[in-house]
Structure formats: structure tokens, C-alpha cells
Amino acid sequence: MASPAASFDAAAPSYDAVFTHRTLGRLLRAAVWEHLDAAFHPGDRVLDLGCGTGEDAVRLAQRGIDVLATDVSAGMIAVAREKAADAGVAERVHLAQVDLREHPLSLPASWRGPDGIDGAFSSFGALNCLPDRRRLASTLAAWVRPGGRLVLVLMGPLCPWEIGWHLARGQPRRAVRRLTAGRDGTLAHTGGGASVRVWYPTPRRLRAEFAPAFRHVYTVGIGVLLPPSYLAGLVECQPRAFTRLAALERRIAGRFPWPWLADHYLMVLERRCAPAATGLDREDQA
């Protein structure tokens, strides 16, 4: 198995064609952008963890937000740099090759102001490449100002679309691969014929990993009614039907149990003014 950097380097040339520019990718990313737009505002300085080809970073930069976009893959960063230049926002999108497995993260200290950054986000599973996110949480607690927000999008352990799809094709092991990943994780395809080892934390676990420095605000499902990205071809066959499903999904995505029954879940966390003395508060234990 190749390193995460090499795996995502292999995926970089085709990533936008396979996901970003397809109907499914646009529908899923539009749902994420609603929450990014609510969390971050013009003039903010925000950290992008696992920026991929820079689609989210460019979107925020076009709204007047400065973004430090990081990724383990030099190939992804190269695409993101070109994309930011083409969009005319290169001065707002600052790029750095960073491995999220490192501790502490090798982030440029000059980018952090005296009052801290205004928040951070991670889209579409970059944090699934970590078996545990507590060390990352401690880094972000030191960087993000009180009241600043995190918007984290991870793949969850229970995706009915995936389970049903593989069971219908007589592939029971693939159907439950997320549930059986365990402490050692499992391999997931990144594109370009490469794979990377991933883990699937529950929303409850993610909240616990970021407590007590961060308060849970809300969690919604992303891909409750829409299929996983590797089934994008289905959506291309019936784009109007899936667009209607996407609209319905946004109405139900925050209601229990849908955040737990989705390809991804999106969690918003807020930096506390001071760590809670008792660790997890009652909301974080729910």
C-alpha cells in the first residue's frame, strides 16, 4: 500500500472530473457550503485541513475569507494552486503541504495572528485518514480563537446506501466494511488505482475527541438520501430525481437518526472560552 501522499497524488489529476464536476459532487458540496457560509465570514482567517483540489478554499476566498489550505499531497496542492490562480483569488488562498498525522502540525507560524485564527474546516473524509484525532484537536485548541468554529465532514460507520448496494450484489464483506474496520482501519480507494487506510469514527466519538476545548453545536448528515461518490454514475442517469432527493435531504439531515445513517456527517464545533472543568458536558455526552 502506498503512503497517503502517494495515494492522493495518484488521485489528483482525475479527482475533479470523477467527483467535483459531476452532479453528485455538486449536490454534496452545495450542502457543505451552506454550513461553511454560516460559520465563516468575510475578513476571517480559516484553516483548511485536507484541501484536496482546493474547491472549498476557492469558494471561501471568493467570499473575502483568507484560507490556509493544507494537504498531504503535493499533487492536490498543485491543482489547488492553479485553481486559485484561475479564479483570481491566489492572494487569499495560502497553500502548504502538511501531514495531519504529524504532531505538532508543521503550520507556518507567521500565518497565525496574535488573537488566533477564526476557525478551521475539513471536507469529505480527510480526517478519516487518522485513527484518532485528539492530538489534532489539541493543536486546533491552541490555534482557534474562543468562539471560533470547526466544520468537520467525516465518513460515518453506517451508510445504508453502501450496505444495500453491496448486499444486492452478493458482496456482504464490502457491505459492512465500515462497521468491521476496527482499530486497524480498512483500505479505501482514493482513485488512480491507489488506496489509503481509513477509520470511521461515530459522531459520538468525534465529539469526545474534541472535548472539552470545543463545544458541540450541531451535526447533520451529508449523503443521507444521496449515494456514496463511487456511485456518481447513478446520479448522472437520473439527475432531476437525485436533485429532488438532495432538497429533501437538507430538510431531514439534522434530525435523529439521519446524521448516523449517512455516507458522511458534518459536525460544527465551537471553541470554548476555557476548557470545561468536568471534561465532557451533558450535551457532549448525548
N, C-alpha and C positions, 0 to 999 in steps of 0.2 A: 504494500500500500504506500502510495506517495505521501509526502508531507502535505499538510493543509495548504501551504503556499503553492506547491507544485500542482495540487489538485485544482485549486481555484484559478491558477494561471491557465490551466488547460481549458477551463470553462469560460474564461473571459471573452475570447473572440466571438462566441456564439450566444452569450448569456442574454443580451438584449433581444436578439432575434427569436430565441427559444421562449423567453418569458416576458420581458419588459414590454415589447411591442405587440404582443398578442392580446386578444380580447380578455382572456383570463387575467393576465398580468396587469392590464389596465384597471380592471374591476377591483382586484385585490389591493392594488396600490392606491386607488382612489379612496378606498375605505380607510387605509392607514393615514393618508394625507389629511383626512378630516381631523384626526386626533393630533397629528403634528401641528396643524394650523392652530388648533385650540391651545396647545401647550407652549408654542414659541411665537415670538412677535418681532416685528422689525426693530433692529438695533440689538437683538440678543446675540450672544456668542455661545454656540452649541457644538457639542462633540458628537460625531457620527462614528459608531462602533461597528466596523464591518460594512463599509460604504458600498462595496461591490462596484458597479459601473457608475456610481455617483448620481443616480436618478433622483434620490431623495435630497441629497445635498444641493443639487442644482435647483430643485424646486424651492427649497428654503432660501437659497441665495437670491433667487428671483423675487422673493418677498422682503428682501432687505436684511436678511439674517446672515451673520458670519458663521461659517461651518468649518471645523477642523475634521476633515473626512479621513478616516483611517481604515486600513485593510491590511491583512497579512500578505495579500497577493500583489506583486508588482504589476502583473498583467491587468488586474482590475483597476489599479490606480492609474495606469497609463490610459485606459479607456475613459475613466472619470475625468482626468485632466483635459483630454481632448473635448469631452462633452461640455465641461465648464467653459472652456475657451469658445466653443461654437455658440454657446448660449449667452456669451458676453458677461459672464459672472466670475471669471477666473480670479478677480481680486477679492472675492468673498469666499471662495472655496479653497481652503488650505489643505494640502494633501500630505499624508505621512504614512509610511509603511510600518505597521505596528502589529505585533503578535499578541493577541489578547491573553495568551497563556502565560505571558511574562508577568513578573511581579517584582518591583512596581513596573507599570507600563512606561515604555520609553517615549513619553509625550514631550513635545517641545515646551519647556517651562516658560519661554517668552510669550507663548500664546495665552497663558492664564493670567488674568488681571488680578490686582490686589484683592478684589471682592469675590473672586471665583467666577466660574462660568455659569451661564444661566440654565444649563441643562444638558442632557445627552439623550441619544436615542440609538436603537439598533433594530434594523428591519429584517424580517424574513429569515430568521434562524441563525444568524451569526453566533449568538450566544449558546446555541445548541452544540457548538464545537468545544465547549468547556464542560468537563464533568461536574464542576462546582463553580459557582460564581461569587463566592463570599469574598475572595481577595479582590476581585474586580469591584465589588460593592464598596469595600473599604477605600479603594483608590478614588472612586467617584464621590464618596462621602467627603473626602478631602478637597476635591476639586469643585463640586457643585455648591453654589451659594444656598443658604437657607431659603426655602420657598421655591427653589429651582426644581424642575421636573425631569423625570426619566420617562421615556416612552419605549417600551421593550416589546418586541414581537418575536415570539419563540414558537417552534413546533411543539404541540402538546402530545401526550402519550396515547390519546384515544381519538382516532379520526374515523368516524363511521363510514365516510366515503371510501377511505382506503381499505377498511376491513371488508366492506361489502364487495368492492371491486375485485379484490383478490380471492375472496371466498367463491365468488361466482365463476372464477376461472380455475378453481381447484388448486389454489395456492395458499393453504392455511398458514404456513410459516411466515410468508410475506404479509399476510393479513394482520398478524399480531406482532410484527417485528418491533413496533414501538413499545408495546406492553412488556415484551420479553427482553428488552435491551439490557436491563440490569446495570450493575456498577461499571461493567466494562464497555458499555455502549454498543453500538452496532454500526455497520457501514452503510452509508447513503451515497448515492450517485450525485456528483456535482455537475456533470456534463463533460463533454470532451473525452468520454471514456474513463474518467477518473472518479475516485471515491474518497470520502473522508469519514472519520469516526465521529459519531454524534451521540448525544444523550437527550432524553425527553423529560425534563422536569415538569411536575404538575404546577398549576398556578399556586397552590398552597406552598410548595417547596420554594418557588421563586420568591414569594413574599417573605418567607422566613429567611432566605439568604440575604435579602436587602434590609431586613430589620436589624437593629432598631433605628438606624440612621435615616431610613426612608419610610414614610407613611404611605400605605396603600390608598389610592384614590378610587380607581375602578379597574375592572377587567372586562374585555369584550372578546368574542370570538371573531376570528378572521378566517373565512373559509368554512363557515357552518353549513351553508347550502351549496357553496361552490366547491368544486373538486380540487385535489392537490395539483400542483403545477405540472406534473408529468402527464396529466390528463387534459392538457390545454387543447388538444385536438378535438375533444368532445365539445368544448365551448365554441370552437370555430364553426362546428357544424350547426349549432343552434344558438347563435349569438343573442337573438332577441329573448329567447326563453331564459337564458342564463343572466341576461341583464335584469330581467324582472325578478329572478331569484336573488340577485345581488341587492336590489332595492328592498325586498322582503327581509333579507338577512340583516340589513342595517337596523331594522325595527326590532328584531328579536335578539341581536347578538350579545346584548348586555344582560339578558335575563338568564337566570339559572335554569337548566344546566348547560346552556349553549357555550359559554366560554370553555367548558371542559370537553365539549364534543365538537371540536373544530380542527382543521388542519393546523392552524396557528391560533394563538391567543395574544391579544395586545393588552399589556398592563401599564397603567400610568401610576407612577410613584412620585412622592414629593419629599424633598429634603427637609428634615425636621430642623428646628432651630437648635435643638440639643437632643442627644440620644435619650430615648425613654429609659427611665431608671430601672424598669422591670423587664426590659427586653421586649418581647412581643406584646403589643397592646391587644385589647379584646378584639378589635377589628381584624388585626393581622392573624389572629388565631382562628378566625371563622373559616 
